[in-house]
Structures are given as C-alpha cells and as structure tokens.
Amino acid sequence: MPNGLAGTTLRINLSTGEIRRLPTDEALYRRWHGGRGITAKIIYDEVPRDADPLGPENLFIVNAGIMSGCYIPAGSKVEFGAVSPLTNGPGDSNMGGHFGPALKFAGYDMIIFEGVSAKPVYLFVDNEVVELRDASGYWGMKSLDCEKRLKEDLGEDFEIVTIGPAGENGVLFSCITHDFGRQAGRTGQGAVMGSKRLKAITVRGNKSLHVKDLESLRKQVTEIILRTQKHPNMVPWQKYGTAFFIRWSNDNAVIPAYNFQTTFYEDIDKIDGDQLVEKCLITHKACFGCWMNCGKFTKAVIPGKPEVHLEGPEYETGSLCGANLGMKDINHVAYINWLLDNLGMDSMSGGGVIAFAMECFERGLINPSDLEGHTLKWGSVDDVEHFLEMVAHRRGIGDWFAGGTKRAAAKIGRGSEKFAMQVKGQEMSGYDGRWAPGMLLSYMTADIGAHHNRSWTITVDMAEGREKVEDRAKIVVYLQHIRPLFDTWCICRLFWGELDITPEEIVESLNHITGWGVDVDEVLRTSEMIWNLNRCHYIERNRQNGRAFDYPPARAWEDKIPSGPGKGKGLSLLQIDQMLDEYYAARGWDKNGNPTRELLEDLGLGPAASNLEELGFLGKPSPGGIPPVRGEKYKPKAF
Ligand code: SF4
C-alpha cells in the first residue's frame, strides 16, 4: 500500500452507472500533493472550457488528501473540486469532520464523478462494497434531516455528506453538509452535486493506512501534543472557537455591518462569543484527530419557533449573518445559520446575499410586491426565513438571488452593482478591507473568488500600518502559497497554524508519512504551481485578461467607513490599482494580470502557456524577467 494513501481511486459515471476501481496514481500525488492540487489538475485537464458547470461534462471530485486519516493531529479534511457555477472558474471547498478519513479507511483516496444520473442516487461505500443506490426517498429532504435519516437507515457508524433543496434546485452558492454542521460551503460545490442528481455519499471503513516512518512520526506527534496542550491559544479556541473573533473584529473595525456599509456594530454585545457560550452552547465538538474542539454544538431558541440544533455560528457566519444583517440576538444569528445549513446554502455567501437584498430593500430597489408581500428589514429573522425559502426554491425574485449577489445585481441594476460585495462572483468573507488593504488585495486575487482563507493578512496590516498599500503584494503572495497547502494535504490549518507549529515541522510530518524528502521551498513551489494553473484555467474559461476579474465592487473605493474606530478610513481606486500592479509584478505576471510563458515553463506548466497563447492571453515577458522572489522569502510568523 502506498504511504499515506489508501491505494484505490473510484471513477463513477453517473450517466451509465459504471463504477471503476483504479489504482491511485502515486506520481500524480507526488507532483500535486492531493486535495485541491489534484482536483485543480484534473478539472484543468478534463473539463472542456465551454462546459456548463451544471452540465454533464463538469466533474465532481472528492479527494481526501495525503495526510488526512494518518497519525497526525487534525488530519480531518476532505476536499471537493469542480468547475464552479458561481465563479465560472476552478472551484474547490473543504470540510472537517470525519468523512475524509473514513473514505481512506474504506480503501479510497478519491472519487471522480462524471455525467448526470437520470434519477436521484446516493453513493453507498462500505469497505469493498460500492453501489449507486436510489435516492428518490431522500430527494427534497433538507441537509441535516437527510443526514439523520440516512444514519437511521444505514447505521450510526456511516459518515455522510449530503446536499439540501438548494443544491437540488441549482442555487449557485449551495454547500455540502456533514456531521450535522460541517460544511464545504464555498464555490457552489453543492450545486454541482445537485446537478448530477447525487444526493449523498455514505461511507464506512475499517482499514488501516500505511505511513513511511511511523516511529519518527509518533515521536514528533507526541512532542507536538505535549507542547500545544499548554499553548495559550488553546483556551479561547476550546471555549469559543472562532466566535472569539466577533468582538475582536468589531474592536478593530474590520467587521462587516449592514452589508459592508460600516465596520462597527453598535449591538456587538448581543451577538458576540460570550453570548454564544452563555445562551446557545450545548457542548463542544471536534473533528477527527483533533482536541482543539473549535466546533460549538448549539441550540437556537426563539419564541414561536421550534428549538433547533446546529453547529455554530463560528466567526464567518456570526459576522456575515449577525452584524452584517443587523441582528440583535445571538439566537437569531444561530437560527439563520441553521436555516442556511438545512436548506443547503453556504452561510458565508448566504449572509452576503441576504445583506445585499436587505440593502436593496432599504433603498427601494426591491419591495414587498417582489417578496410575496413580506418585507426584508435589517434585524428581522422572520423576513430572512421567508426570503431564504424563496431563494432555495427559486421562487419569484428568489431566482435572481440564487445566482449570488453579482447575478442578482445584474438583474436589479440601478447602481446595485456598487454594493454587491463579491469578487469573481463569490461573496466576500467576514472582513471589510477598506482599513486592511492587504485583506482587500487577498479577496481581489484569490483564485476562487473573494475568500479569506487563501490569505488572511489583517494582523500583518495592523502591524505594518493599516493605511499602507505598498508591499502588501509580497505578503499576500506568500500567504497564498502557504495557507492553501493545508487544503492540499487535507489537514486543518486552525490547529497547525494557530498553535505556532512551524512550516518546517509540518513538512517533517509530511515526510514521515510519505517518505518524499521535500523541504519548505519545494512545497511552496508546488503551491505556486497550483495557483498559476488555476489562474490560467480562470482566464481560459472566461476569455478576458486576468486583470478584468480582480476588482472589488465600487463600495471598496468610493465609500469611506462612516462610523466607529475606522471612521473616515478608506482606499482610492488609484491605491487599488497600485496594489494590483505590485501583486502582478510579485507573481511574475504582466500588467494585464496574465502569466508569462517564462514563468509557466519554470513551474512545469508549459502546456498551459500554449493554451493561453492560442487564446491571445499569454502574458508579455517583463523586461526584468521572472522575479527571483515570488513571495517565498517573506515569512511572517502567522500562516
Ligand atoms: Fe476541526 Fe476545529 Fe479541530 Fe480544525 S481546529 S480539526 S476545524 S475541531
């Protein structure tokens, strides 16, 4: 059995029902490292550039990475990849929980789905038994309800991922749900699953994985366990999870409030981490192999509504469905989190879409006659509940918002594009970048659309000057290389990044598992290769210069922050262009944001250069050649 891998890849044609078992391609893993690296490579190679992301030619890939399920902390992740219907570019999203390790314990590293099933199905995996089963009885069920029913029908020991009605109905920001609250939320992977009429994947496995040097791995992991259990960050993480940052973000004027109109929320006391722990917490929850237990299993209690149970809200949902919607009760934030989870929508994009619709309502761009007689006011949980049903089932103008804020703004017009808070079609995460320029640049340039996790620069912005736009590029590029590696290896960044474990230690673990003998510079270079392949893929699919896709909505430069500690702060379009120019130079791209042949060949991506050249979008070589330092020499302490 190959080190760190289960040994078998499943290739399933949903149109014909054919299930093929293939030996896992070890050379592919050695070059692309698994997770988002391999999904990026396969969809680049196999999905035609004009394929409809919701059509039969798109692939849907499940990859459990090289390190998940192995004898390491927080080896809990699984990655999903497909061309994104939300961004029309390469898409990926991951989740923790137990599904990824379970897939490998059943004997499978990856599942590649192709085609479209004629009827709803789910994939049943029980070690050697792999079957497509009729899912007619589950189709139409909400995500959390469906997971519960499948566990009742198959057994508690099955690990299950499901989609909800939103995914079935092609809502473009649909998520995949697991473990009653773990979500692969970004880039609409749930919509791709729904388009293939794949309702769920259920897995049970009890095999072992082989690692190259178990004794050295055991020694290293024991040392990490003993060291990290005393780390001061462990206490707040275990108590609050990421909800700890709600108050911090408000204090530091980066929280989005009222659809990113301002960065200070006057009712933060009603929705912060203390409120979550005091009013909603039932118990703490952790993923496979983790004792940081950042997951908070909670209840939402609202008079006149059923008590509901969920995991969350963590920081992103708490900010985007809390301050950003003007909510004044943590139970209301938790309830909206539950609605989105159960309907099967990404709670980050979901919060952004609701907030955008609320601002449209406030400005009179939509009105009760568009909303089946309802209103959509800041702070109203009842309004949100009705609106989300319209979106999930694409009723009336719910159909516009089902495409996300960018598409909805294109329908509504009348200046609404200015406050549709997205880049490349994907809604922004829960940080406002007007007084954190590096963060804004991160959103602008993230390869899957506005997402914080590719590069989170806020503490660096704070340390180096929050009005400074110079030199942001090298920080962003470095972080864009190191942070996505966690999604490549399928381990949790929160554990490995927040407890001061060094990149060298992580690479040492990787070597103990695989025997590859790589170093930090080599893995950063692999990450750079993945980043550039995704950039080429995005340009090839959308057939415009890369720069055309890298701008935030005009609110980012036209509006100064109107209240709170950040009052009066903001950026100009000139500064945004300056950051982009520096970023392209730092990456070795041309002024149009297109990679050059020289760079792509240096990264082993010569065929991608030829593809760009054929389409007329190959970057022009810069007089200075490829920059010798592409972010890798800038190594802040934080990941
Ligand atoms: Fe899961 Fe949180 Fe642990 Fe990461 S830190 S593995 S998200 S419990």
Boltz pocket constraint, residues with backbone or C-beta under 6 A from the ligand:
constraints:
  - pocket:
      binder: B
      contacts: [[A, 74], [A, 76], [A, 96], [A, 97], [A, 285], [A, 286], [A, 287], [A, 288], [A, 290], [A, 291], [A, 292], [A, 293], [A, 294], [A, 295], [A, 492], [A, 493], [A, 494], [A, 495]]
      max_distance: 6.0
